[in-house]
Amino acid sequence: MAEQKTKKTGESVVAYIEAVPDAQKRADSYCLIKLMQEITGEAPHMWGPSLIGFGDYHYVYDSGHTGDWFIVGFSPRKTAISLYLTCGLTEQFSSHLEKLGKFKTGVGCLYVKKLADIDLAVLREMIQISVKSLAKTLKEKEKANKKGAK
């Protein structure tokens, strides 16, 4: 089985952000760190060369593929800030997305040019829901695994 490419590193989050050329993306990154750290209660860590994640968990797919990933995170990319929330973004957050502002979506990512383009209160709520949803899913899987082990 292939080894997971993106892993938590010991690199400095601050050094990474300070190297971002765009001043607005740097300021937005610090704002996101404060917000995500407040919601998760976790410190930011670099994942691979360009992702900033908060918290972590171990996953096992039905296929047997396993890995580790962060609970929520972001990356200040050249064209937009990529926000990583739970999967099913458009299904789980359809009513929130209507109120969020200017953005694009991917499978589990939300792309914003700058935080001034979106409603931060709506984003905060989305992150809180994402964190709670993942915690619930992980707890249910843990219970199922314990039941199956008996």
Summary of the structure (lengths in Angstrom):
residues: 150
radius of gyration: 16.0
end to end distance: 28.1
largest distance: 55.0
contacts: 410
relative contact order: 0.13
helix: 45%
strand: 23%
